[in-house]
Amino acid sequence: MAQYAFYFDQSRCMSCNSCTVACKDWNQVEPGPVAWRKQFTYEENGGFFPLSMGCNHCSDPACVKGCGAGAVIKDAATGIVYVDRAKCQSLQGCIKACPFGKTLIAKDKQESTDLQAQNGWQIAHPMQKCDMCRERVSQGEKPACVASCVGRALDWGTLEYIISKYPDAVRMNPSEFPYAYVNSTTNTQPNFFVRKKTNQPVITSLASGYNG
């Protein structure tokens, strides 16, 4: 089984949110608070640092274990974690289980026009999340967020490729990225690697408060 992973370089990010816009566009998530990928800025040691996060497609995903309906699935061929919404029963165990808060409840007005027309189907099966653009990946394309990144701060590939190409990147973990963990600090082996910027000038990004 292959395992795909995301990479993010803090030194190249311009906080332009092209990644979050591309994500919403490709996945037909209308404007509003629900966003499969979010860009934010955090403060550390007097500096301000950007971070763009979608689902981490963990090797040991807590959301899969937390779903009592079997609707959250880890693909055996790619390692991608996705939701089969037809199986979702709105138990919300995945929300409580994910350390990063990356499983989301759909908002009716943010659904695609096609789903809004299905007389409440999306309300009965509300869970959604980043699926690493499975359709694009199956066609040999990069996820929309990576393909659209103006500063080339995002990259994507097999776990082996990411580790080999970016040996100085740090795997997402609660000791170095505590602000990314919203529910727990469970070690789920996130497949998200960050090249940290250590000499960031003390300035606040104009987009620091934007969440997609």
Residue frames as a rotation matrix with the C-alpha (Angstrom) as fourth column:
MET 1
0.571 0.821 0.000 0.00
0.821 -0.571 0.000 0.00
0.000 0.000 -1.000 0.00
ALA 2
-0.432 -0.626 0.649 1.23
0.568 -0.748 -0.343 3.45
0.701 0.220 0.679 -0.87
GLN 3
0.250 0.483 -0.839 0.74
0.909 -0.415 0.032 6.28
-0.333 -0.771 -0.543 1.59
TYR 4
0.032 -0.185 0.982 0.40
0.628 -0.761 -0.163 9.80
0.777 0.622 0.092 0.24
ALA 5
0.038 -0.137 -0.990 1.41
0.933 -0.350 0.084 12.80
-0.358 -0.927 0.114 2.35
PHE 6
0.838 0.213 0.503 1.33
0.367 -0.902 -0.229 16.62
0.405 0.376 -0.833 2.37
TYR 7
-0.209 -0.903 -0.376 4.31
0.977 -0.211 -0.036 18.95
-0.047 -0.375 0.926 2.84
PHE 8
0.836 0.462 0.297 4.26
0.464 -0.883 0.067 22.64
0.293 0.082 -0.953 3.80
ASP 9
-0.274 -0.962 -0.009 7.14
0.906 -0.254 -0.339 25.14
0.324 -0.101 0.941 3.76
GLN 10
0.485 0.504 -0.714 6.52
0.776 -0.625 0.086 28.06
-0.403 -0.596 -0.695 6.13
SER 11
-0.325 -0.721 -0.612 9.26
0.301 -0.692 0.656 30.13
-0.897 0.029 0.442 4.51
ARG 12
-0.950 -0.048 0.308 7.47
0.312 -0.120 0.943 30.12
-0.009 0.992 0.129 1.15
CYS 13
-0.114 0.993 -0.011 3.88
0.992 0.114 0.056 30.73
0.057 -0.005 -0.998 2.26
MET 14
-0.888 -0.142 0.438 2.51
0.205 -0.973 0.102 34.22
0.412 0.180 0.893 1.49
SER 15
-0.668 0.703 -0.245 -0.80
0.371 0.028 -0.928 33.70
-0.646 -0.711 -0.279 3.32
CYS 16
-0.868 0.299 -0.397 -2.60
-0.494 -0.599 0.630 34.39
-0.049 0.743 0.668 0.05
ASN 17
-0.269 0.784 0.559 -5.18
-0.358 0.458 -0.814 31.62
-0.894 -0.419 0.158 0.62
SER 18
-0.207 0.165 -0.964 -5.00
-0.968 0.106 0.226 30.39
0.139 0.981 0.137 -2.97
CYS 19
-0.928 -0.188 -0.323 -4.93
-0.152 0.979 -0.134 26.88
0.341 -0.075 -0.937 -1.49
THR 20
-0.715 0.699 0.007 -8.15
0.199 0.213 -0.957 27.33
-0.670 -0.683 -0.291 0.51
VAL 21
-0.061 0.682 -0.729 -9.96
-0.744 -0.518 -0.423 28.96
-0.666 0.516 0.539 -2.41
ALA 22
-0.450 -0.185 -0.873 -8.89
-0.812 0.491 0.315 26.18
0.371 0.851 -0.371 -4.80
CYS 23
-0.996 0.085 -0.011 -10.01
0.079 0.864 -0.496 23.57
-0.032 -0.496 -0.868 -2.28
LYS 24
-0.363 0.921 -0.139 -13.48
-0.056 -0.170 -0.984 25.07
-0.930 -0.349 0.114 -1.99
ASP 25
-0.058 0.317 -0.947 -13.77
-0.935 -0.349 -0.059 25.52
-0.350 0.882 0.317 -5.74
TRP 26
-0.691 -0.286 -0.664 -12.78
-0.574 0.775 0.264 21.95
0.439 0.563 -0.700 -6.63
ASN 27
-0.923 0.278 -0.264 -14.92
0.374 0.805 -0.460 20.37
0.084 -0.523 -0.848 -3.90
GLN 28
-0.347 0.833 0.431 -17.89
0.196 -0.385 0.902 22.69
0.917 0.398 -0.030 -4.47
VAL 29
-0.150 0.242 -0.959 -17.94
0.986 -0.033 -0.163 23.98
-0.071 -0.970 -0.234 -0.91
GLU 30
0.409 0.418 0.811 -19.75
0.569 -0.812 0.131 27.29
0.713 0.408 -0.570 -1.01
PRO 31
-0.450 -0.611 0.651 -18.45
-0.089 -0.695 -0.714 30.39
0.889 -0.379 0.258 0.88
GLY 32
0.676 0.640 0.366 -18.87
-0.433 -0.056 0.899 30.17
0.596 -0.766 0.239 4.64
PRO 33
0.364 -0.556 0.747 -17.25
-0.916 -0.070 0.394 28.72
-0.167 -0.828 -0.535 7.77
VAL 34
0.707 -0.115 0.698 -16.96
0.043 0.992 0.119 25.11
-0.706 -0.054 0.706 6.59
ALA 35
0.539 -0.621 -0.568 -13.60
-0.830 -0.276 -0.485 24.63
0.144 0.733 -0.664 4.87
TRP 36
0.968 -0.191 -0.160 -11.73
0.192 0.981 -0.008 21.42
0.159 -0.024 0.987 4.14
ARG 37
-0.042 -0.997 -0.058 -8.41
0.927 -0.017 -0.375 23.29
0.373 -0.070 0.925 4.18
LYS 38
0.941 0.331 -0.072 -7.69
0.330 -0.846 0.418 26.27
0.078 -0.417 -0.906 6.39
GLN 39
-0.074 -0.956 0.283 -4.80
0.624 -0.266 -0.735 28.71
0.778 0.123 0.616 6.49
PHE 40
0.939 0.343 -0.032 -3.97
0.235 -0.572 0.786 30.48
0.251 -0.746 -0.617 9.72
THR 41
0.032 -0.933 0.358 -1.11
-0.096 -0.359 -0.928 32.25
0.995 -0.005 -0.101 11.47
TYR 42
0.821 0.175 -0.543 0.21
0.490 0.271 0.828 31.46
0.292 -0.946 0.137 14.94
GLU 43
0.570 -0.622 0.537 2.63
-0.622 -0.754 -0.213 33.28
0.537 -0.212 -0.817 17.22
GLU 44
0.866 -0.377 -0.329 5.75
0.489 0.777 0.397 31.63
0.106 -0.505 0.857 18.61
ASN 45
0.081 -0.910 -0.406 8.78
0.899 -0.109 0.424 33.18
-0.430 -0.400 0.809 20.31
GLY 46
-0.107 -0.077 -0.991 7.86
0.074 -0.995 0.070 36.67
-0.991 -0.066 0.112 19.13
GLY 47
-0.904 -0.207 -0.374 7.35
-0.346 -0.158 0.925 35.70
-0.251 0.965 0.071 15.50
PHE 48
0.160 0.987 0.033 4.29
-0.626 0.127 -0.770 35.00
-0.763 0.103 0.638 13.39
PHE 49
-0.839 -0.533 0.105 4.17
-0.335 0.660 0.673 31.81
-0.428 0.530 -0.732 11.33
PRO 50
-0.044 0.855 -0.517 1.71
-0.999 -0.024 0.045 30.62
0.026 0.518 0.855 8.67
LEU 51
-0.826 -0.140 0.546 0.25
-0.169 0.986 -0.002 27.14
-0.538 -0.094 -0.838 8.44
SER 52
-0.174 0.763 -0.622 -2.03
-0.969 -0.018 0.248 25.60
0.178 0.646 0.743 5.83
MET 53
-0.862 -0.130 0.489 -3.81
-0.324 0.884 -0.336 22.43
-0.389 -0.449 -0.805 6.96
GLY 54
-0.007 0.856 -0.517 -6.25
-0.801 0.305 0.516 20.00
0.599 0.418 0.683 5.45
CYS 55
0.937 0.240 0.254 -6.74
-0.340 0.790 0.510 16.45
-0.078 -0.564 0.822 6.66
ASN 56
0.060 -0.990 0.126 -3.45
-0.945 -0.015 0.326 14.78
-0.321 -0.139 -0.937 7.60
HIS 57
0.608 0.263 -0.749 -4.53
-0.609 0.760 -0.227 11.36
0.510 0.594 0.622 6.27
CYS 58
0.098 -0.600 0.794 -2.99
-0.973 0.108 0.202 9.69
-0.207 -0.793 -0.573 9.29
SER 59
-0.567 -0.386 -0.728 -1.46
-0.529 0.848 -0.037 6.23
0.631 0.364 -0.685 9.19
ASP 60
-0.750 0.368 -0.549 -3.50
0.623 0.672 -0.401 5.37
0.222 -0.643 -0.733 12.29
PRO 61
-0.675 0.452 0.583 -6.57
-0.181 -0.867 0.464 7.61
0.715 0.208 0.668 11.83
ALA 62
-0.940 0.340 -0.037 -8.66
0.088 0.134 -0.987 8.12
-0.330 -0.931 -0.155 14.96
CYS 63
-0.390 0.837 -0.383 -11.64
-0.852 -0.486 -0.195 9.22
-0.350 0.250 0.903 12.86
VAL 64
-0.319 0.226 -0.920 -11.86
-0.569 0.730 0.377 5.78
0.758 0.644 -0.104 11.22
LYS 65
-0.805 -0.039 -0.592 -11.95
0.383 0.727 -0.570 4.10
0.452 -0.686 -0.570 14.62
GLY 66
-0.888 0.413 -0.203 -14.40
-0.048 -0.522 -0.852 6.66
-0.457 -0.746 0.483 15.95
CYS 67
-0.466 0.741 -0.484 -17.01
-0.872 -0.294 0.391 6.18
0.147 0.604 0.783 13.22
GLY 68
-0.499 0.343 0.796 -19.64
-0.361 0.753 -0.550 3.68
-0.788 -0.562 -0.252 14.37
ALA 69
0.596 0.800 -0.069 -21.20
-0.339 0.173 -0.924 3.48
-0.727 0.575 0.375 10.91
GLY 70
0.018 -0.685 0.728 -18.05
0.604 0.588 0.538 2.58
-0.797 0.430 0.424 8.98
ALA 71
0.871 0.426 0.244 -18.44
0.454 -0.511 -0.730 5.71
-0.186 0.747 -0.638 6.87
VAL 72
0.629 -0.749 -0.206 -14.88
-0.743 -0.658 0.124 6.99
-0.228 0.075 -0.971 7.35
ILE 73
0.935 -0.199 0.294 -12.54
0.283 0.918 -0.277 4.87
-0.214 0.342 0.915 5.27
LYS 74
0.166 -0.937 -0.306 -8.78
-0.580 -0.344 0.738 4.63
-0.797 0.055 -0.601 4.77
ASP 75
0.831 0.182 -0.526 -8.11
-0.556 0.324 -0.766 3.64
0.031 0.928 0.370 1.18
ALA 76
0.712 -0.535 0.455 -5.85
0.181 0.765 0.618 0.59
-0.679 -0.358 0.642 1.01
ALA 77
0.525 -0.492 0.694 -4.16
0.845 0.207 -0.492 1.67
0.099 0.845 0.525 -2.22
THR 78
0.146 -0.414 0.898 -3.33
0.344 -0.830 -0.439 5.30
0.928 0.373 0.021 -1.40
GLY 79
-0.574 -0.303 -0.761 -3.70
0.804 -0.033 -0.593 5.75
0.155 -0.953 0.262 2.36
ILE 80
-0.766 0.370 0.525 -6.21
-0.230 -0.921 0.314 8.54
0.600 0.120 0.791 1.71
VAL 81
-0.754 0.579 -0.311 -8.85
0.553 0.304 -0.776 8.92
-0.355 -0.757 -0.549 4.42
TYR 82
-0.855 0.509 0.097 -12.28
-0.300 -0.639 0.708 9.84
0.423 0.576 0.700 3.08
VAL 83
-0.601 0.742 0.298 -15.97
-0.334 0.106 -0.937 9.82
-0.727 -0.662 0.184 4.01
ASP 84
-0.849 0.520 0.092 -18.58
0.364 0.448 0.817 7.68
0.384 0.727 -0.569 2.27
ARG 85
-0.851 0.472 0.229 -21.44
-0.525 -0.748 -0.406 10.07
-0.020 -0.466 0.885 2.96
ALA 86
-0.078 0.861 -0.502 -24.09
-0.591 0.365 0.720 7.55
0.803 0.353 0.480 1.94
LYS 87
-0.068 -0.030 -0.997 -23.06
0.530 0.846 -0.062 5.46
0.845 -0.533 -0.042 4.96
CYS 88
-0.904 -0.361 0.230 -22.92
0.038 -0.603 -0.797 8.41
0.426 -0.712 0.558 7.37
GLN 89
-0.003 0.917 -0.398 -25.58
0.764 0.259 0.591 8.33
0.645 -0.303 -0.702 10.10
SER 90
0.150 -0.011 0.989 -24.57
-0.225 -0.974 0.023 11.61
0.963 -0.226 -0.148 11.76
LEU 91
0.681 0.024 -0.732 -23.23
0.615 0.522 0.590 9.83
0.397 -0.852 0.341 14.85
GLN 92
0.748 -0.407 0.525 -20.38
-0.343 -0.913 -0.219 12.38
0.568 -0.017 -0.823 14.96
GLY 93
0.874 -0.484 0.026 -17.92
0.269 0.528 0.805 9.98
-0.404 -0.697 0.592 16.58
CYS 94
0.285 -0.793 0.539 -15.35
0.917 0.061 -0.395 10.99
0.280 0.606 0.744 13.97
ILE 95
0.461 -0.057 0.886 -15.58
-0.013 -0.998 -0.058 14.64
0.887 0.016 -0.461 15.08
LYS 96
0.897 -0.069 0.436 -14.83
-0.441 -0.110 0.891 13.74
-0.014 -0.992 -0.129 18.69
ALA 97
0.769 -0.584 0.261 -12.01
0.473 0.794 0.383 11.37
-0.430 -0.171 0.886 17.70
CYS 98
0.473 -0.617 0.628 -10.01
0.679 -0.198 -0.706 13.53
0.561 0.761 0.326 15.27
PRO 99
0.018 -0.542 -0.840 -7.24
0.917 -0.326 0.230 15.37
-0.398 -0.775 0.491 17.17
PHE 100
-0.851 -0.525 0.008 -7.19
0.461 -0.740 0.490 18.10
-0.251 0.421 0.872 14.53
GLY 101
-0.150 0.886 -0.440 -10.90
0.048 -0.437 -0.898 18.82
-0.987 -0.156 0.023 14.10
LYS 102
-0.769 -0.300 -0.564 -10.76
-0.500 -0.267 0.824 17.93
-0.398 0.916 0.056 10.41
THR 103
-0.701 0.694 0.165 -14.05
0.678 0.576 0.457 16.05
0.222 0.433 -0.874 10.13
LEU 104
-0.960 0.251 -0.127 -16.82
-0.227 -0.957 -0.178 18.57
-0.167 -0.142 0.976 9.60
ILE 105
-0.240 0.952 0.189 -20.60
0.612 0.299 -0.732 18.85
-0.754 -0.060 -0.654 9.70
ALA 106
-0.676 0.025 0.736 -21.99
0.693 -0.318 0.647 20.02
0.251 0.948 0.198 6.39
LYS 107
-0.518 0.546 -0.658 -23.89
0.055 -0.747 -0.663 23.29
-0.854 -0.380 0.357 6.33
ASP 108
0.220 0.725 0.653 -26.86
0.676 0.369 -0.637 23.21
-0.703 0.582 -0.409 3.95
LYS 109
0.928 0.212 -0.307 -26.12
-0.022 -0.790 -0.613 26.56
-0.373 0.575 -0.728 2.29
GLN 110
0.110 -0.955 -0.276 -22.48
-0.812 -0.246 0.529 25.58
-0.573 0.167 -0.802 1.76
GLU 111
-0.059 -0.065 0.996 -23.32
0.273 0.959 0.079 22.38
-0.960 0.277 -0.039 -0.10
SER 112
-0.972 -0.232 0.027 -23.15
0.068 -0.167 0.984 22.14
-0.224 0.958 0.179 -3.86
THR 113
-0.444 0.848 -0.290 -26.33
-0.888 -0.460 0.015 23.06
-0.121 0.264 0.957 -5.73
ASP 114
-0.285 0.303 -0.909 -26.83
-0.420 0.814 0.402 19.40
0.862 0.496 -0.105 -6.66
LEU 115
-0.749 -0.041 -0.661 -26.77
0.488 0.641 -0.593 18.26
0.448 -0.767 -0.460 -3.03
GLN 116
-0.890 0.444 -0.106 -29.01
-0.248 -0.665 -0.705 21.10
-0.383 -0.601 0.702 -1.87
ALA 117
-0.340 0.782 -0.523 -31.61
-0.909 -0.129 0.397 19.87
0.243 0.610 0.754 -4.37
GLN 118
-0.553 0.040 -0.832 -31.77
-0.095 0.989 0.111 16.38
0.828 0.140 -0.543 -2.85
ASN 119
0.329 0.919 0.215 -34.42
-0.349 -0.093 0.932 17.16
0.877 -0.382 0.290 -0.25
GLY 120
0.648 -0.036 0.761 -32.39
-0.759 -0.109 0.642 16.88
0.060 -0.993 -0.098 2.92
TRP 121
0.839 -0.377 -0.392 -30.08
0.270 0.914 -0.302 14.02
0.472 0.147 0.869 1.91
GLN 122
-0.072 -0.964 0.257 -27.05
0.170 -0.266 -0.949 16.08
0.983 -0.025 0.183 2.89
ILE 123
0.005 0.144 0.990 -28.55
-0.876 -0.477 0.074 16.81
0.483 -0.867 0.124 6.32
ALA 124
0.907 0.366 0.211 -29.08
-0.421 0.814 0.401 13.11
-0.025 -0.452 0.892 7.03
HIS 125
0.655 -0.749 0.103 -25.53
0.755 0.653 -0.058 12.32
-0.024 0.116 0.993 5.88
PRO 126
0.999 0.036 0.019 -23.67
0.036 -0.999 -0.025 15.46
0.018 0.026 -1.000 6.97
MET 127
0.496 -0.864 -0.090 -20.02
0.127 -0.031 0.991 14.53
-0.859 -0.503 0.094 7.50
GLN 128
0.917 -0.298 0.266 -17.39
0.253 -0.082 -0.964 15.80
0.309 0.951 0.000 5.08
LYS 129
0.563 -0.802 -0.197 -13.64
-0.003 -0.240 0.971 16.34
-0.826 -0.546 -0.138 5.03
CYS 130
0.139 -0.677 -0.723 -10.57
-0.958 -0.277 0.076 16.75
-0.252 0.682 -0.687 2.84
ASP 131
0.798 0.114 0.592 -10.18
-0.024 0.987 -0.158 13.65
-0.602 0.112 0.791 0.70
MET 132
-0.185 -0.980 -0.078 -6.86
-0.006 -0.078 0.997 14.72
-0.983 0.185 0.008 -0.84
CYS 133
0.119 0.339 -0.933 -8.73
-0.892 -0.377 -0.250 15.26
-0.436 0.862 0.257 -4.12
ARG 134
-0.121 -0.161 0.980 -9.08
-0.087 0.985 0.151 11.51
-0.989 -0.067 -0.133 -4.70
GLU 135
0.775 0.488 0.402 -10.50
0.347 0.203 -0.916 12.00
-0.529 0.849 -0.012 -8.17
ARG 136
0.781 -0.557 -0.283 -7.60
-0.620 -0.641 -0.452 14.20
0.071 0.529 -0.846 -9.25
VAL 137
-0.085 -0.853 0.515 -5.06
-0.813 0.358 0.459 11.83
-0.576 -0.380 -0.724 -7.71
SER 138
0.197 0.236 0.952 -6.62
0.165 0.949 -0.270 8.86
-0.966 0.210 0.148 -9.54
GLN 139
0.937 0.177 0.300 -6.06
0.326 -0.145 -0.934 10.77
-0.122 0.973 -0.194 -12.79
GLY 140
0.173 -0.979 0.112 -2.42
0.971 0.150 -0.187 11.47
0.166 0.141 0.976 -12.01
GLU 141
0.179 -0.047 0.983 -2.98
0.149 -0.986 -0.075 15.08
0.972 0.160 -0.170 -10.92
LYS 142
-0.857 -0.469 -0.212 -1.94
0.320 -0.163 -0.933 16.85
0.403 -0.868 0.290 -7.73
PRO 143
-0.069 0.819 -0.570 -4.53
0.965 -0.090 -0.246 17.90
-0.253 -0.567 -0.784 -5.15
ALA 144
0.515 0.388 0.764 -6.09
0.673 -0.735 -0.080 21.27
0.530 0.556 -0.640 -6.02
CYS 145
0.965 -0.149 -0.218 -4.48
0.060 -0.679 0.732 23.05
-0.257 -0.719 -0.646 -3.05
VAL 146
0.140 -0.981 0.135 -0.99
0.403 0.181 0.897 21.95
-0.905 -0.071 0.420 -4.09
ALA 147
-0.112 -0.143 0.983 -1.51
0.992 0.036 0.119 22.70
-0.053 0.989 0.138 -7.77
SER 148
0.611 0.501 0.613 -2.75
0.572 -0.815 0.095 26.22
0.547 0.292 -0.784 -7.01
CYS 149
0.638 -0.352 -0.684 -0.14
0.598 -0.334 0.729 27.28
-0.485 -0.875 -0.003 -4.43
VAL 150
0.962 -0.196 0.190 1.41
-0.016 -0.736 -0.677 30.48
0.272 0.648 -0.711 -5.78
GLY 151
0.450 -0.828 0.335 4.51
-0.893 -0.427 0.145 30.35
0.023 -0.365 -0.931 -3.57
ARG 152
0.236 -0.285 -0.929 5.02
-0.265 0.901 -0.343 26.60
0.935 0.327 0.138 -4.00
ALA 153
-0.343 -0.295 0.892 4.76
-0.919 -0.091 -0.384 26.25
0.194 -0.951 -0.240 -0.24
LEU 154
0.376 0.571 0.730 2.70
-0.650 0.723 -0.231 23.07
-0.660 -0.388 0.644 -0.57
ASP 155
-0.481 -0.416 -0.772 3.83
-0.821 0.522 0.231 19.77
0.307 0.744 -0.593 -2.00
TRP 156
0.435 0.702 0.565 2.40
-0.758 0.623 -0.191 16.29
-0.486 -0.345 0.803 -2.10
GLY 157
-0.017 -0.400 -0.917 3.49
-0.773 0.586 -0.241 12.76
0.634 0.705 -0.319 -2.94
THR 158
0.522 0.144 -0.841 4.19
0.247 0.918 0.310 9.38
0.816 -0.370 0.444 -1.46
LEU 159
0.989 -0.145 0.020 5.45
-0.050 -0.206 0.977 9.29
-0.138 -0.968 -0.211 2.11
GLU 160
0.370 -0.904 0.213 8.81
0.784 0.427 0.451 8.07
-0.499 0.000 0.867 0.85
TYR 161
0.100 -0.277 0.956 9.04
0.809 -0.536 -0.241 10.93
0.579 0.797 0.170 -1.65
ILE 162
0.771 0.268 0.577 8.24
-0.047 -0.880 0.472 13.60
0.635 -0.392 -0.666 0.94
ILE 163
0.889 -0.458 -0.018 10.71
0.096 0.149 0.984 12.24
-0.449 -0.876 0.176 3.51
SER 164
0.194 -0.855 0.480 13.45
0.919 0.329 0.216 11.89
-0.342 0.400 0.850 0.89
LYS 165
0.110 -0.113 0.987 12.95
0.720 -0.676 -0.158 15.29
0.685 0.728 0.007 -0.77
TYR 166
0.316 0.104 0.943 12.49
-0.373 -0.900 0.224 17.27
0.872 -0.423 -0.246 2.45
PRO 167
-0.024 -0.392 -0.920 14.77
0.582 0.742 -0.332 15.70
0.813 -0.543 0.210 5.10
ASP 168
-0.930 -0.366 0.023 14.61
0.210 -0.582 -0.786 18.82
0.300 -0.726 0.618 7.29
ALA 169
-0.227 0.929 0.294 10.80
-0.529 -0.371 0.763 18.79
0.818 0.018 0.575 7.50
VAL 170
-0.918 -0.023 0.396 9.14
-0.382 0.317 -0.868 17.91
-0.106 -0.948 -0.300 10.80
ARG 171
-0.589 0.754 -0.291 6.25
0.417 0.592 0.689 15.47
0.692 0.285 -0.663 10.99
MET 172
-0.014 0.693 0.721 3.16
-0.508 -0.626 0.592 16.98
0.861 -0.358 0.361 12.61
ASN 173
-0.278 -0.103 -0.955 3.35
0.674 0.687 -0.270 16.31
0.684 -0.719 -0.121 16.36
PRO 174
0.678 0.732 -0.059 1.81
0.546 -0.449 0.708 17.83
0.492 -0.512 -0.704 19.53
SER 175
0.305 -0.614 -0.728 5.08
0.804 -0.243 0.542 18.97
-0.510 -0.751 0.420 21.10
GLU 176
-0.748 -0.663 -0.019 6.11
0.528 -0.612 0.588 21.22
-0.402 0.430 0.808 18.18
PHE 177
-0.805 0.538 0.249 2.65
-0.101 -0.539 0.836 22.12
0.584 0.648 0.489 16.86
PRO 178
-0.845 0.463 -0.267 0.37
0.453 0.357 -0.817 22.19
-0.283 -0.811 -0.511 19.94
TYR 179
-0.529 0.637 -0.561 -1.96
-0.472 -0.770 -0.429 24.77
-0.705 0.038 0.708 18.35
ALA 180
-0.600 0.271 -0.752 -2.88
-0.708 0.257 0.658 22.29
0.372 0.928 0.038 15.60
TYR 181
-0.748 0.306 -0.589 -4.37
0.414 0.909 -0.053 19.83
0.519 -0.284 -0.806 18.08
VAL 182
-0.527 0.627 0.574 -7.88
-0.611 -0.749 0.257 20.85
0.590 -0.215 0.778 19.09
ASN 183
0.542 0.834 -0.104 -9.40
-0.567 0.455 0.686 17.67
0.620 -0.313 0.720 20.57
SER 184
0.927 -0.310 0.211 -6.52
0.030 0.623 0.782 15.56
-0.374 -0.718 0.587 21.91
THR 185
0.225 -0.916 -0.333 -2.80
-0.949 -0.284 0.141 14.88
-0.223 0.284 -0.933 21.51
THR 186
0.619 0.081 0.781 -3.26
-0.055 0.997 -0.060 11.27
-0.783 -0.006 0.622 20.42
ASN 187
-0.424 -0.828 -0.366 -0.43
-0.571 -0.069 0.818 10.10
-0.703 0.556 -0.443 18.16
THR 188
0.595 0.733 0.329 -2.20
-0.109 0.479 -0.871 9.15
-0.796 0.482 0.365 14.95
GLN 189
-0.309 -0.836 0.453 0.96
0.533 0.243 0.811 9.29
-0.788 0.492 0.370 12.80
PRO 190
0.639 0.586 -0.498 -0.13
-0.013 -0.639 -0.769 12.28
-0.769 0.498 -0.401 10.67
ASN 191
0.016 -0.601 0.799 1.15
0.933 0.296 0.204 12.26
-0.359 0.743 0.565 7.12
PHE 192
0.880 0.179 0.441 1.81
0.302 -0.926 -0.227 15.99
0.368 0.333 -0.868 7.11
PHE 193
0.118 -0.942 -0.315 5.34
0.981 0.061 0.185 17.40
-0.155 -0.331 0.931 7.18
VAL 194
0.967 0.248 0.063 6.31
0.250 -0.968 -0.036 21.01
0.052 0.051 -0.997 7.86
ARG 195
-0.126 -0.980 0.153 9.53
0.863 -0.184 -0.471 22.84
0.490 0.072 0.869 7.10
LYS 196
0.602 0.414 -0.683 9.58
0.764 -0.547 0.342 25.34
-0.232 -0.728 -0.645 9.93
LYS 197
0.231 -0.498 0.836 10.76
0.365 -0.752 -0.549 28.90
0.902 0.432 0.008 9.47
THR 198
0.224 -0.222 -0.949 12.81
0.971 0.130 0.199 30.01
0.079 -0.966 0.244 12.45
ASN 199
-0.689 -0.571 -0.446 13.77
0.598 -0.796 0.094 33.57
-0.409 -0.202 0.890 11.51
GLN 200
0.002 0.808 0.589 10.38
0.917 -0.236 0.320 35.10
0.398 0.539 -0.742 10.78
PRO 201
-0.841 -0.226 0.491 10.21
0.084 -0.952 -0.293 38.92
0.534 -0.206 0.820 11.13
VAL 202
-0.656 0.612 -0.441 7.78
0.609 0.083 -0.789 40.10
-0.447 -0.786 -0.427 13.80
ILE 203
-0.796 0.513 -0.322 4.95
-0.604 -0.716 0.350 41.20
-0.051 0.473 0.880 11.51
THR 204
-0.316 0.777 0.544 1.35
-0.063 0.555 -0.829 40.07
-0.947 -0.296 -0.126 11.37
SER 205
-0.891 0.055 0.451 0.04
0.445 0.307 0.841 38.56
-0.092 0.950 -0.298 8.14
LEU 206
-0.730 0.670 -0.133 -2.85
-0.683 -0.721 0.120 40.49
-0.016 0.178 0.984 6.60
ALA 207
-0.026 0.730 -0.683 -4.59
-0.572 0.549 0.609 37.13
0.820 0.407 0.403 6.18
SER 208
-0.872 -0.489 -0.023 -3.87
-0.273 0.526 -0.806 35.84
0.406 -0.696 -0.592 9.69
GLY 209
-0.634 0.676 0.375 -7.49
-0.467 0.052 -0.883 35.89
-0.616 -0.735 0.283 10.77
TYR 210
0.023 0.665 -0.746 -8.90
-0.997 0.070 0.032 34.31
0.073 0.743 0.665 7.63
ASN 211
-0.409 -0.125 0.904 -10.09
-0.480 0.872 -0.096 30.71
-0.776 -0.473 -0.416 7.94
GLY 212
-0.963 -0.076 0.257 -11.16
0.159 0.611 0.775 29.83
-0.216 0.788 -0.577 4.42
